[in-house]
Amino acid sequence: MYPYAPTPADRDPNLWRLAKRRAKFKAHLFTFLWVNILLWAIWALTDRSARPVPWPVWVTAFWGLGVVLQAIATHGAGGRGGLAEREYERLTRPR
C-alpha cells in the first residue's frame, strides 16, 4: 500500500492509520528477526577466533534499539496509549 493512499471510505481514518503503523512495525520486526538469525548463523559457522566480541552483536544492538524505539512510538510507552484513548472517550462522550 502506498503511504499517501486515501483511507477507504468505510474505515475510520484514525484507526486505519493506527492499523497501518502497527502492520508496518510487525513487518520491520519480522525483518529484524530473520536478518539477525541469518547474521548470527553466519558468525557461528565461520572462524571466530580472531575477535573476542562477536561482530553481529553490533548490528543486533543498534538495529534493535531502532526497533524498540519504533515499538514505543507505535504502541505507546508506559500505558500512554491507554491514557490517550481514555481521554478521547471522555471528550467524545455526550454531556
Secondary structure, 3 states (H helix, E strand, C coil): CCCCCCCCCCCCHHHHHHHHHHHHHHHHHHHHHHHHHHHHHHHHHCCCCCCCCCCHHHHHHHHHHHHHHHHHHHHCCCCHHHHHHHHHHHHHCCC
